[in-house]
Amino acid sequence: PSAYITNTLAVLAEENTEVVINISMSTLSDIECRVLDNRLHAGAIPLVTPLSGLDYFNLYSENSLLYCGKNHPLFQHLGDIHTADLKKWQAVLPNYATTAEAAKLHQLLDCSATASDREGIAFLILTGKFLGFLPDHYARKWVEDGFMQPILQDVMHYSTPICLITHKGKNYNMILKTFMEILKTRIMQPI
């Protein structure tokens, strides 16, 4: 929601029209590898396990909640559920790296499905057959439209730091240096 990267790219593009911006979406491990071998200047990733060859710049924390879809039996009975009851329903396990906190919460669920990304998790939640964790900002529109709602928010939540990574010890080129300066300025400005 803070849109630090988006706003930074907007300023970079506006003030430096000769700069060519190339964005690629990929997995956590692919982004780390591509920054380490200098195929990418920087990457934005969830901080799961820091690598010694990378520098980490904290952007924000992403809060994730457990959700059910509107056709799920729990949707109308959220006040009647307890953590111990969660194993009664199928859930989605991300098949990508997560924090230890997230892994511990997934152990409380019957994870009978997997998904490679948050889009897949959302699709399965929307079927009304699965529970799953999503970042609250990502699920917000479905919640507002009545298609999803969080379950046991007080206990079934976790936070993931989102960081910008760069190659440790490598001198920034002028474009990356400018990007980092703009980004730091945007983060320090009050919202």
ChimeraX commands (.cxc) that place a marker at each C-alpha (Angstrom):
marker #1 position 0.00,0.00,0.00 radius 0.5
marker #1 position 2.88,2.43,0.58 radius 0.5
marker #1 position 3.92,1.94,-3.09 radius 0.5
marker #1 position 7.53,2.85,-2.37 radius 0.5
marker #1 position 8.90,1.03,-5.41 radius 0.5
marker #1 position 6.15,2.22,-7.76 radius 0.5
marker #1 position 6.54,5.84,-6.66 radius 0.5
marker #1 position 10.33,5.61,-6.84 radius 0.5
marker #1 position 10.17,4.24,-10.39 radius 0.5
marker #1 position 7.78,7.04,-11.36 radius 0.5
marker #1 position 10.24,9.69,-10.13 radius 0.5
marker #1 position 13.20,7.89,-11.74 radius 0.5
marker #1 position 11.40,7.67,-15.11 radius 0.5
marker #1 position 10.22,11.28,-14.97 radius 0.5
marker #1 position 13.58,12.77,-13.98 radius 0.5
marker #1 position 15.73,10.45,-16.12 radius 0.5
marker #1 position 13.94,9.91,-19.42 radius 0.5
marker #1 position 16.97,8.20,-20.97 radius 0.5
marker #1 position 16.89,5.38,-18.39 radius 0.5
marker #1 position 15.42,2.10,-19.62 radius 0.5
marker #1 position 13.60,0.27,-16.83 radius 0.5
marker #1 position 13.31,-3.52,-17.07 radius 0.5
marker #1 position 11.12,-5.29,-14.51 radius 0.5
marker #1 position 10.91,-9.04,-14.14 radius 0.5
marker #1 position 8.66,-11.06,-11.82 radius 0.5
marker #1 position 10.12,-14.29,-10.49 radius 0.5
marker #1 position 10.55,-16.57,-7.50 radius 0.5
marker #1 position 12.45,-15.61,-4.37 radius 0.5
marker #1 position 15.40,-17.92,-5.12 radius 0.5
marker #1 position 15.59,-16.81,-8.75 radius 0.5
marker #1 position 15.69,-13.14,-7.75 radius 0.5
marker #1 position 18.41,-13.82,-5.18 radius 0.5
marker #1 position 20.50,-15.77,-7.73 radius 0.5
marker #1 position 20.08,-13.13,-10.42 radius 0.5
marker #1 position 21.18,-10.33,-8.06 radius 0.5
marker #1 position 24.13,-12.43,-6.85 radius 0.5
marker #1 position 25.35,-13.12,-10.40 radius 0.5
marker #1 position 24.71,-9.51,-11.49 radius 0.5
marker #1 position 21.91,-10.24,-13.97 radius 0.5
marker #1 position 19.70,-7.95,-11.85 radius 0.5
marker #1 position 20.73,-4.70,-10.17 radius 0.5
marker #1 position 18.19,-5.12,-7.37 radius 0.5
marker #1 position 15.22,-7.19,-6.30 radius 0.5
marker #1 position 12.29,-6.87,-3.93 radius 0.5
marker #1 position 11.74,-10.03,-1.89 radius 0.5
marker #1 position 10.24,-11.32,1.33 radius 0.5
marker #1 position 12.98,-11.76,3.91 radius 0.5
marker #1 position 12.97,-15.47,4.71 radius 0.5
marker #1 position 16.63,-16.53,5.03 radius 0.5
marker #1 position 19.27,-13.81,4.52 radius 0.5
marker #1 position 22.20,-14.70,2.25 radius 0.5
marker #1 position 25.71,-13.48,3.05 radius 0.5
marker #1 position 26.35,-12.09,-0.45 radius 0.5
marker #1 position 23.40,-9.71,-0.40 radius 0.5
marker #1 position 22.65,-6.37,1.25 radius 0.5
marker #1 position 19.08,-5.95,2.54 radius 0.5
marker #1 position 17.21,-2.65,2.66 radius 0.5
marker #1 position 13.97,-2.91,4.63 radius 0.5
marker #1 position 10.97,-1.55,2.71 radius 0.5
marker #1 position 7.97,-2.52,4.84 radius 0.5
marker #1 position 6.28,-5.44,6.59 radius 0.5
marker #1 position 3.47,-7.34,4.93 radius 0.5
marker #1 position 0.70,-8.58,7.25 radius 0.5
marker #1 position -0.99,-11.86,6.24 radius 0.5
marker #1 position -4.27,-13.23,7.59 radius 0.5
marker #1 position -6.10,-16.55,7.21 radius 0.5
marker #1 position -9.11,-16.25,4.86 radius 0.5
marker #1 position -12.11,-18.26,3.77 radius 0.5
marker #1 position -14.28,-17.67,0.71 radius 0.5
marker #1 position -17.97,-16.74,0.80 radius 0.5
marker #1 position -19.07,-20.29,-0.10 radius 0.5
marker #1 position -17.03,-21.85,2.71 radius 0.5
marker #1 position -19.00,-23.26,5.69 radius 0.5
marker #1 position -17.06,-20.96,8.05 radius 0.5
marker #1 position -18.06,-17.77,6.26 radius 0.5
marker #1 position -21.34,-17.47,8.17 radius 0.5
marker #1 position -20.05,-18.91,11.46 radius 0.5
marker #1 position -16.82,-17.11,12.24 radius 0.5
marker #1 position -17.77,-16.44,15.84 radius 0.5
marker #1 position -18.09,-20.17,16.53 radius 0.5
marker #1 position -14.59,-21.27,15.46 radius 0.5
marker #1 position -11.53,-22.02,17.56 radius 0.5
marker #1 position -7.95,-22.63,16.47 radius 0.5
marker #1 position -8.23,-26.34,17.31 radius 0.5
marker #1 position -11.13,-26.64,14.82 radius 0.5
marker #1 position -9.11,-25.48,11.80 radius 0.5
marker #1 position -7.88,-28.99,10.90 radius 0.5
marker #1 position -11.47,-29.87,9.94 radius 0.5
marker #1 position -11.19,-27.89,6.69 radius 0.5
marker #1 position -8.83,-28.13,3.75 radius 0.5
marker #1 position -6.25,-25.39,3.38 radius 0.5
marker #1 position -3.63,-24.17,0.92 radius 0.5
marker #1 position 0.08,-24.46,1.64 radius 0.5
marker #1 position 2.38,-22.15,-0.32 radius 0.5
marker #1 position 5.06,-24.17,-2.09 radius 0.5
marker #1 position 7.54,-21.32,-1.83 radius 0.5
marker #1 position 9.77,-20.32,1.07 radius 0.5
marker #1 position 8.00,-18.72,4.04 radius 0.5
marker #1 position 9.09,-17.43,7.41 radius 0.5
marker #1 position 9.27,-19.75,10.44 radius 0.5
marker #1 position 6.26,-17.90,11.89 radius 0.5
marker #1 position 4.19,-18.65,8.77 radius 0.5
marker #1 position 5.29,-22.29,8.68 radius 0.5
marker #1 position 4.23,-22.74,12.32 radius 0.5
marker #1 position 0.73,-21.39,11.60 radius 0.5
marker #1 position 0.35,-23.62,8.53 radius 0.5
marker #1 position 0.94,-26.63,10.80 radius 0.5
marker #1 position -2.39,-25.83,12.47 radius 0.5
marker #1 position -4.16,-26.42,9.14 radius 0.5
marker #1 position -5.00,-29.42,6.95 radius 0.5
marker #1 position -2.91,-28.31,3.99 radius 0.5
marker #1 position -4.20,-30.59,1.25 radius 0.5
marker #1 position -3.48,-28.20,-1.65 radius 0.5
marker #1 position -0.45,-26.17,-2.69 radius 0.5
marker #1 position 0.01,-23.03,-4.73 radius 0.5
marker #1 position 3.11,-21.46,-6.23 radius 0.5
marker #1 position 1.99,-17.86,-5.63 radius 0.5
marker #1 position -0.58,-15.68,-3.89 radius 0.5
marker #1 position -2.77,-15.64,-7.00 radius 0.5
marker #1 position -3.12,-19.42,-6.80 radius 0.5
marker #1 position -3.87,-19.23,-3.08 radius 0.5
marker #1 position -6.57,-16.62,-3.75 radius 0.5
marker #1 position -8.15,-18.76,-6.49 radius 0.5
marker #1 position -8.39,-21.72,-4.12 radius 0.5
marker #1 position -9.84,-19.60,-1.29 radius 0.5
marker #1 position -12.42,-18.18,-3.69 radius 0.5
marker #1 position -13.64,-21.72,-4.51 radius 0.5
marker #1 position -15.11,-21.84,-1.02 radius 0.5
marker #1 position -13.37,-25.19,-0.41 radius 0.5
marker #1 position -10.04,-24.01,1.07 radius 0.5
marker #1 position -8.64,-21.77,3.78 radius 0.5
marker #1 position -5.44,-19.88,3.05 radius 0.5
marker #1 position -3.18,-17.04,4.10 radius 0.5
marker #1 position -2.96,-13.89,2.01 radius 0.5
marker #1 position -1.45,-10.45,2.61 radius 0.5
marker #1 position -4.23,-8.22,3.93 radius 0.5
marker #1 position -3.63,-5.55,1.29 radius 0.5
marker #1 position -3.89,-8.21,-1.45 radius 0.5
marker #1 position -7.16,-9.67,-0.09 radius 0.5
marker #1 position -8.73,-6.28,0.72 radius 0.5
marker #1 position -10.80,-5.91,-2.48 radius 0.5
marker #1 position -12.31,-9.41,-2.14 radius 0.5
marker #1 position -13.10,-8.72,1.51 radius 0.5
marker #1 position -14.74,-5.37,0.66 radius 0.5
marker #1 position -16.79,-7.06,-2.09 radius 0.5
marker #1 position -17.93,-9.84,0.26 radius 0.5
marker #1 position -16.06,-12.70,-1.45 radius 0.5
marker #1 position -13.62,-13.44,1.42 radius 0.5
marker #1 position -13.22,-12.74,5.08 radius 0.5
marker #1 position -10.44,-13.29,7.62 radius 0.5
marker #1 position -10.65,-16.03,10.24 radius 0.5
marker #1 position -9.37,-15.76,13.84 radius 0.5
marker #1 position -7.47,-12.54,13.11 radius 0.5
marker #1 position -6.13,-12.30,16.66 radius 0.5
marker #1 position -4.10,-15.54,16.36 radius 0.5
marker #1 position -4.00,-16.54,12.68 radius 0.5
marker #1 position -1.76,-13.82,11.33 radius 0.5
marker #1 position 1.91,-13.27,10.59 radius 0.5
marker #1 position 4.16,-10.52,9.33 radius 0.5
marker #1 position 6.80,-10.80,6.60 radius 0.5
marker #1 position 9.51,-8.17,6.09 radius 0.5
marker #1 position 9.80,-7.09,2.44 radius 0.5
marker #1 position 13.30,-5.98,1.47 radius 0.5
marker #1 position 15.13,-4.58,-1.50 radius 0.5
marker #1 position 18.26,-6.62,-2.13 radius 0.5
marker #1 position 21.47,-5.64,-3.88 radius 0.5
marker #1 position 24.78,-7.41,-4.38 radius 0.5
marker #1 position 26.95,-6.94,-1.27 radius 0.5
marker #1 position 30.15,-5.00,-1.77 radius 0.5
marker #1 position 29.37,-4.11,-5.37 radius 0.5
marker #1 position 29.50,-0.45,-6.29 radius 0.5
marker #1 position 26.14,0.82,-7.46 radius 0.5
marker #1 position 26.00,2.06,-11.02 radius 0.5
marker #1 position 24.64,5.59,-11.42 radius 0.5
marker #1 position 21.08,4.45,-12.18 radius 0.5
marker #1 position 20.87,2.14,-9.15 radius 0.5
marker #1 position 22.46,4.80,-6.95 radius 0.5
marker #1 position 19.83,7.33,-8.09 radius 0.5
marker #1 position 17.05,4.76,-7.57 radius 0.5
marker #1 position 18.25,4.03,-4.02 radius 0.5
marker #1 position 18.51,7.74,-3.15 radius 0.5
marker #1 position 14.96,8.39,-4.38 radius 0.5
marker #1 position 13.68,5.30,-2.56 radius 0.5
marker #1 position 15.28,6.30,0.74 radius 0.5
marker #1 position 13.81,9.79,0.41 radius 0.5
marker #1 position 10.32,8.39,-0.29 radius 0.5
marker #1 position 10.49,6.05,2.72 radius 0.5
marker #1 position 11.54,8.86,5.06 radius 0.5
marker #1 position 8.66,11.12,3.95 radius 0.5
marker #1 position 5.52,10.84,6.09 radius 0.5
marker #1 position 2.56,9.30,4.28 radius 0.5
marker link #1:1,2 radius 0.2
marker link #1:2,3 radius 0.2
marker link #1:3,4 radius 0.2
marker link #1:4,5 radius 0.2
marker link #1:5,6 radius 0.2
marker link #1:6,7 radius 0.2
marker link #1:7,8 radius 0.2
marker link #1:8,9 radius 0.2
marker link #1:9,10 radius 0.2
marker link #1:10,11 radius 0.2
marker link #1:11,12 radius 0.2
marker link #1:12,13 radius 0.2
marker link #1:13,14 radius 0.2
marker link #1:14,15 radius 0.2
marker link #1:15,16 radius 0.2
marker link #1:16,17 radius 0.2
marker link #1:17,18 radius 0.2
marker link #1:18,19 radius 0.2
marker link #1:19,20 radius 0.2
marker link #1:20,21 radius 0.2
marker link #1:21,22 radius 0.2
marker link #1:22,23 radius 0.2
marker link #1:23,24 radius 0.2
marker link #1:24,25 radius 0.2
marker link #1:25,26 radius 0.2
marker link #1:26,27 radius 0.2
marker link #1:27,28 radius 0.2
marker link #1:28,29 radius 0.2
marker link #1:29,30 radius 0.2
marker link #1:30,31 radius 0.2
marker link #1:31,32 radius 0.2
marker link #1:32,33 radius 0.2
marker link #1:33,34 radius 0.2
marker link #1:34,35 radius 0.2
marker link #1:35,36 radius 0.2
marker link #1:36,37 radius 0.2
marker link #1:37,38 radius 0.2
marker link #1:38,39 radius 0.2
marker link #1:39,40 radius 0.2
marker link #1:40,41 radius 0.2
marker link #1:41,42 radius 0.2
marker link #1:42,43 radius 0.2
marker link #1:43,44 radius 0.2
marker link #1:44,45 radius 0.2
marker link #1:45,46 radius 0.2
marker link #1:46,47 radius 0.2
marker link #1:47,48 radius 0.2
marker link #1:48,49 radius 0.2
marker link #1:49,50 radius 0.2
marker link #1:50,51 radius 0.2
marker link #1:51,52 radius 0.2
marker link #1:52,53 radius 0.2
marker link #1:53,54 radius 0.2
marker link #1:54,55 radius 0.2
marker link #1:55,56 radius 0.2
marker link #1:56,57 radius 0.2
marker link #1:57,58 radius 0.2
marker link #1:58,59 radius 0.2
marker link #1:59,60 radius 0.2
marker link #1:60,61 radius 0.2
marker link #1:61,62 radius 0.2
marker link #1:62,63 radius 0.2
marker link #1:63,64 radius 0.2
marker link #1:64,65 radius 0.2
marker link #1:65,66 radius 0.2
marker link #1:66,67 radius 0.2
marker link #1:67,68 radius 0.2
marker link #1:68,69 radius 0.2
marker link #1:69,70 radius 0.2
marker link #1:70,71 radius 0.2
marker link #1:71,72 radius 0.2
marker link #1:72,73 radius 0.2
marker link #1:73,74 radius 0.2
marker link #1:74,75 radius 0.2
marker link #1:75,76 radius 0.2
marker link #1:76,77 radius 0.2
marker link #1:77,78 radius 0.2
marker link #1:78,79 radius 0.2
marker link #1:79,80 radius 0.2
marker link #1:80,81 radius 0.2
marker link #1:81,82 radius 0.2
marker link #1:82,83 radius 0.2
marker link #1:83,84 radius 0.2
marker link #1:84,85 radius 0.2
marker link #1:85,86 radius 0.2
marker link #1:86,87 radius 0.2
marker link #1:87,88 radius 0.2
marker link #1:88,89 radius 0.2
marker link #1:89,90 radius 0.2
marker link #1:90,91 radius 0.2
marker link #1:91,92 radius 0.2
marker link #1:92,93 radius 0.2
marker link #1:93,94 radius 0.2
marker link #1:94,95 radius 0.2
marker link #1:95,96 radius 0.2
marker link #1:96,97 radius 0.2
marker link #1:97,98 radius 0.2
marker link #1:98,99 radius 0.2
marker link #1:99,100 radius 0.2
marker link #1:100,101 radius 0.2
marker link #1:101,102 radius 0.2
marker link #1:102,103 radius 0.2
marker link #1:103,104 radius 0.2
marker link #1:104,105 radius 0.2
marker link #1:105,106 radius 0.2
marker link #1:106,107 radius 0.2
marker link #1:107,108 radius 0.2
marker link #1:108,109 radius 0.2
marker link #1:109,110 radius 0.2
marker link #1:110,111 radius 0.2
marker link #1:111,112 radius 0.2
marker link #1:112,113 radius 0.2
marker link #1:113,114 radius 0.2
marker link #1:114,115 radius 0.2
marker link #1:115,116 radius 0.2
marker link #1:116,117 radius 0.2
marker link #1:117,118 radius 0.2
marker link #1:118,119 radius 0.2
marker link #1:119,120 radius 0.2
marker link #1:120,121 radius 0.2
marker link #1:121,122 radius 0.2
marker link #1:122,123 radius 0.2
marker link #1:123,124 radius 0.2
marker link #1:124,125 radius 0.2
marker link #1:125,126 radius 0.2
marker link #1:126,127 radius 0.2
marker link #1:127,128 radius 0.2
marker link #1:128,129 radius 0.2
marker link #1:129,130 radius 0.2
marker link #1:130,131 radius 0.2
marker link #1:131,132 radius 0.2
marker link #1:132,133 radius 0.2
marker link #1:133,134 radius 0.2
marker link #1:134,135 radius 0.2
marker link #1:135,136 radius 0.2
marker link #1:136,137 radius 0.2
marker link #1:137,138 radius 0.2
marker link #1:138,139 radius 0.2
marker link #1:139,140 radius 0.2
marker link #1:140,141 radius 0.2
marker link #1:141,142 radius 0.2
marker link #1:142,143 radius 0.2
marker link #1:143,144 radius 0.2
marker link #1:144,145 radius 0.2
marker link #1:145,146 radius 0.2
marker link #1:146,147 radius 0.2
marker link #1:147,148 radius 0.2
marker link #1:148,149 radius 0.2
marker link #1:149,150 radius 0.2
marker link #1:150,151 radius 0.2
marker link #1:151,152 radius 0.2
marker link #1:152,153 radius 0.2
marker link #1:153,154 radius 0.2
marker link #1:154,155 radius 0.2
marker link #1:155,156 radius 0.2
marker link #1:156,157 radius 0.2
marker link #1:157,158 radius 0.2
marker link #1:158,159 radius 0.2
marker link #1:159,160 radius 0.2
marker link #1:160,161 radius 0.2
marker link #1:161,162 radius 0.2
marker link #1:162,163 radius 0.2
marker link #1:163,164 radius 0.2
marker link #1:164,165 radius 0.2
marker link #1:165,166 radius 0.2
marker link #1:166,167 radius 0.2
marker link #1:167,168 radius 0.2
marker link #1:168,169 radius 0.2
marker link #1:169,170 radius 0.2
marker link #1:170,171 radius 0.2
marker link #1:171,172 radius 0.2
marker link #1:172,173 radius 0.2
marker link #1:173,174 radius 0.2
marker link #1:174,175 radius 0.2
marker link #1:175,176 radius 0.2
marker link #1:176,177 radius 0.2
marker link #1:177,178 radius 0.2
marker link #1:178,179 radius 0.2
marker link #1:179,180 radius 0.2
marker link #1:180,181 radius 0.2
marker link #1:181,182 radius 0.2
marker link #1:182,183 radius 0.2
marker link #1:183,184 radius 0.2
marker link #1:184,185 radius 0.2
marker link #1:185,186 radius 0.2
marker link #1:186,187 radius 0.2
marker link #1:187,188 radius 0.2
marker link #1:188,189 radius 0.2
marker link #1:189,190 radius 0.2
marker link #1:190,191 radius 0.2
view
